[in-house]
Amino acid sequence: MKNFLRNYKKFIVIAMFSIALTIFLSYHVANTLFGDNSLEVYSSLKNKKIYLEEEIVRLQEDNAYLQKEYFELKNLEPEE
């Protein structure tokens, strides 16, 4: 009987630990998939970064063109 109770208590401890570990890991998996730092948010931010980098290049090219045009027009103006 003593051996049975000892094994029963050991089983309960292992079962409670397993349940706690399962809940802990489930929370972190759910947070990784659906939370503020989820894979979907990461993918969205990655796409936004690519878009913004392309926008920077486009704006730099526009700026260079407009600066060239500005200096050409400035050279056409009479000097005072």
KAKA-V771734 format. One record per residue. RES is the residue in three letters. PHI is phi as a letter, one per 20 degrees, with the letter a starting at -180 (999 if undefined). PSI is psi in whole degrees, -180 to 180 (999 if undefined). OMEGA is omega as a letter, one per 40 degrees, with the letter a starting at -180 (* if undefined). Layout:
BEGIN
res: [RES & RES]
phi: [PHI & PHI]
psi: [PSI & PSI]
omega: [OMEGA & OMEGA]
END
This chain:
BEGIN
res: [MET & LYS & ASN & PHE & LEU & ARG & ASN & TYR & LYS & LYS & PHE & ILE & VAL & ILE & ALA & MET & PHE & SER & ILE & ALA & LEU & THR & ILE & PHE & LEU & SER & TYR & HIS & VAL & ALA & ASN & THR & LEU & PHE & GLY & ASP & ASN & SER & LEU & GLU & VAL & TYR & SER & SER & LEU & LYS & ASN & LYS & LYS & ILE & TYR & LEU & GLU & GLU & GLU & ILE & VAL & ARG & LEU & GLN & GLU & ASP & ASN & ALA & TYR & LEU & GLN & LYS & GLU & TYR & PHE & GLU & LEU & LYS & ASN & LEU & GLU & PRO & GLU & GLU]
phi: [999 & f & f & f & f & f & f & f & f & f & f & f & f & f & f & f & f & f & f & f & f & f & f & f & f & f & f & f & f & f & f & f & e & c & e & f & d & f & f & f & f & f & f & f & f & f & f & f & f & f & f & f & f & f & f & f & f & f & f & f & f & f & f & f & f & f & f & f & f & f & f & f & f & f & f & f & f & f & e & d]
psi: [-41 & -42 & -39 & -46 & -40 & -44 & -37 & -45 & -41 & -42 & -43 & -44 & -46 & -41 & -44 & -42 & -43 & -41 & -45 & -43 & -41 & -44 & -44 & -50 & -37 & -41 & -46 & -36 & -45 & -40 & -37 & -37 & -33 & -5 & -168 & -27 & 36 & 169 & -34 & -44 & -41 & -46 & -42 & -44 & -34 & -44 & -39 & -38 & -44 & -45 & -45 & -37 & -40 & -38 & -39 & -46 & -44 & -44 & -36 & -40 & -43 & -42 & -43 & -43 & -47 & -35 & -43 & -45 & -41 & -48 & -34 & -44 & -37 & -37 & -24 & -22 & 144 & 143 & 144 & 999]
omega: [i & i & i & a & i & i & i & i & i & i & a & a & i & i & i & i & i & i & i & i & i & i & i & a & i & i & a & i & i & i & i & a & a & a & a & i & a & i & i & i & i & i & i & a & i & i & i & i & i & i & a & i & i & i & i & i & i & a & i & i & i & a & i & i & a & i & i & i & i & a & i & i & i & i & i & a & i & i & a & *]
END
